[in-house]
């Protein structure tokens, strides 16, 4: 059965998208110390520097994520796929949309921070060409963080 998958820019405050952001918070908060959780809230995700996407499967929002446009790079933020939609390839498709948006906004480099206890995320990012690097931006050294980047 073919599923209708649509990925589009969205308002993170939309109820279905907010549900996913809250699910990501619920997943991350117990996993890492507070100082190692770099979670942007809904209002921050709505700022003009952020480009935020939702991925819908058969009309239901099942994944989200976006990029924060800095002066010289795009930072990938808040990528999450609902557990019920894992295995459909949404994360790869969502990352492609995010990277395309970053390129369209003049960015030649994407960076991200993820955690050491997320092997699926680390595997995805590495499969997409992201390589480890040191802290960037306002991040400091953190034993729970993995910093990565990829030329766009």
Secondary structure in CASP SS format (residue, H / E / C, confidence):
PFRMAT SS
TARGET T0000
AUTHOR 0000-0000-0000
METHOD secondary structure of the structure
MODEL  1
X C 1.00
X C 1.00
X C 1.00
X C 1.00
X E 1.00
X E 1.00
X E 1.00
X E 1.00
X E 1.00
X C 1.00
X C 1.00
X C 1.00
X C 1.00
X C 1.00
X H 1.00
X H 1.00
X H 1.00
X H 1.00
X H 1.00
X H 1.00
X H 1.00
X H 1.00
X H 1.00
X H 1.00
X H 1.00
X H 1.00
X H 1.00
X H 1.00
X H 1.00
X C 1.00
X C 1.00
X C 1.00
X C 1.00
X H 1.00
X H 1.00
X H 1.00
X C 1.00
X C 1.00
X C 1.00
X C 1.00
X C 1.00
X H 1.00
X H 1.00
X H 1.00
X H 1.00
X C 1.00
X C 1.00
X C 1.00
X C 1.00
X E 1.00
X E 1.00
X E 1.00
X E 1.00
X E 1.00
X E 1.00
X E 1.00
X E 1.00
X C 1.00
X C 1.00
X E 1.00
X E 1.00
X E 1.00
X E 1.00
X E 1.00
X E 1.00
X E 1.00
X E 1.00
X E 1.00
X E 1.00
X C 1.00
X C 1.00
X C 1.00
X C 1.00
X E 1.00
X E 1.00
X E 1.00
X E 1.00
X E 1.00
X E 1.00
X E 1.00
X E 1.00
X C 1.00
X H 1.00
X H 1.00
X H 1.00
X C 1.00
X C 1.00
X C 1.00
X C 1.00
X H 1.00
X H 1.00
X H 1.00
X H 1.00
X H 1.00
X H 1.00
X H 1.00
X H 1.00
X H 1.00
X H 1.00
X H 1.00
X H 1.00
X H 1.00
X H 1.00
X H 1.00
X C 1.00
X C 1.00
X C 1.00
X C 1.00
X E 1.00
X E 1.00
X E 1.00
X E 1.00
X E 1.00
X E 1.00
X E 1.00
X C 1.00
X C 1.00
X C 1.00
X H 1.00
X H 1.00
X H 1.00
X H 1.00
X H 1.00
X H 1.00
X H 1.00
X H 1.00
X H 1.00
X C 1.00
X C 1.00
X C 1.00
X E 1.00
X E 1.00
X E 1.00
X C 1.00
X C 1.00
X C 1.00
X C 1.00
X C 1.00
X C 1.00
X C 1.00
X C 1.00
X C 1.00
X C 1.00
X C 1.00
X E 1.00
X E 1.00
X E 1.00
X E 1.00
X E 1.00
X E 1.00
X E 1.00
X C 1.00
END
